[in-house]
Amino acid sequence: MATVLVAIRDLMFSSRVHECAKSAGVTSASARRGEPIIDWARKEKPAILCADIGDPAVGAIEAARAIKADPELSGIYLVGFANHTLETALADARAAGFDEVLSKGAFTTRLPQLFSGIKG
């Protein structure tokens, strides 16, 4: 099972997350395109979900609501990122239950700290 679940279609950002996880000794997996994130969260039982909240095709906002409402999954730490100009998406992510909502730049800077406290 992966410790970090990655729901990011942008290959550059997805690669950064996977590389950072590997450097931290943490396992990671990408949610498959076209399959609901919630299904992957149930399968993988990650400690952290990293999601692109600025990409509507990812479905991160809906997934966050479902994850936080599910007693078995509600402990997953949700980290979302988007372009800082997408104020509505950022606010929606906070309201949906994301534990951290970051700009793209802050997200990549924060990754090593996110992964340093987990093992898997």
C-alpha positions in Angstrom: 0.0 0.0 0.0 1.2 3.5 -0.8 1.8 6.0 1.9 1.2 8.9 -0.4 -1.6 8.9 -3.0 -1.0 11.4 -5.8 -4.0 12.8 -7.7 -2.2 15.1 -10.1 -2.5 15.0 -13.9 0.3 17.5 -14.5 3.3 15.2 -15.1 5.8 17.7 -13.9 4.1 18.1 -10.5 3.2 14.4 -10.2 6.9 13.5 -10.9 8.0 16.0 -8.2 5.8 14.4 -5.6 6.9 10.9 -6.5 10.6 11.9 -6.5 10.3 13.6 -3.2 8.5 10.6 -1.7 11.2 8.3 -2.9 13.9 10.5 -1.4 12.1 10.5 1.9 11.8 6.7 1.8 8.0 6.9 1.4 6.0 4.8 -1.0 3.7 6.6 -3.4 1.1 5.7 -6.1 -0.9 7.7 -8.6 -4.6 7.5 -8.7 -5.5 6.3 -12.2 -7.2 8.7 -14.5 -10.9 8.1 -14.9 -11.3 6.3 -11.6 -12.6 8.1 -8.5 -10.0 9.2 -6.0 -12.2 7.8 -3.2 -11.8 4.3 -4.7 -8.0 4.7 -4.7 -8.0 6.0 -1.2 -10.0 2.9 0.0 -7.6 0.6 -1.8 -4.3 2.3 -0.9 -5.2 3.6 2.6 -2.6 6.4 2.3 -1.4 8.7 5.1 -1.4 11.7 2.7 -3.3 12.5 -0.4 -1.7 15.2 -2.6 -4.2 16.6 -5.2 -4.4 19.2 -7.8 -7.5 21.2 -6.8 -7.1 23.5 -9.8 -7.8 20.8 -12.3 -11.6 20.0 -12.3 -10.9 16.7 -14.1 -9.1 15.4 -11.0 -12.3 15.7 -8.9 -10.3 16.6 -5.7 -13.0 18.7 -4.0 -15.6 15.9 -4.3 -13.1 13.4 -3.2 -12.2 15.4 -0.1 -15.8 15.7 1.0 -16.2 11.9 0.6 -12.9 11.1 2.4 -13.7 13.3 5.3 -17.2 11.9 5.6 -15.9 8.3 5.7 -14.9 7.1 9.2 -12.3 4.7 7.7 -10.7 7.4 5.6 -11.2 10.6 7.5 -7.7 10.4 9.0 -6.0 10.8 5.6 -4.1 14.1 5.5 -5.3 16.0 2.5 -3.0 18.5 0.8 -4.2 20.4 -2.2 -2.6 22.9 -4.5 -3.6 25.2 -7.3 -2.5 28.4 -9.0 -2.8 31.2 -6.5 -5.2 33.1 -8.8 -7.8 30.3 -8.5 -9.3 31.8 -5.3 -12.7 30.0 -5.6 -11.0 26.6 -6.0 -8.7 27.3 -3.0 -11.7 28.4 -0.9 -13.8 25.4 -2.0 -10.9 23.0 -1.0 -10.7 24.5 2.5 -14.5 24.1 2.9 -14.3 20.5 1.6 -11.9 19.5 4.3 -8.4 19.8 2.9 -5.9 20.0 5.7 -3.6 22.2 3.7 -4.3 24.3 0.7 -1.3 25.7 -1.0 -0.2 27.6 -4.1 1.9 25.6 -6.6 5.1 27.1 -5.4 4.4 26.6 -1.8 3.3 23.0 -2.5 6.7 22.0 -4.0 8.6 23.7 -1.2 6.5 22.0 1.4 6.8 18.4 0.1 10.0 17.4 2.0 8.4 18.5 5.3 5.2 16.7 4.6 7.0 13.4 3.9 9.6 13.6 6.6 7.3 12.6 9.4 5.8 9.5 7.8 7.2 6.1 7.0 6.0 3.6 4.5 
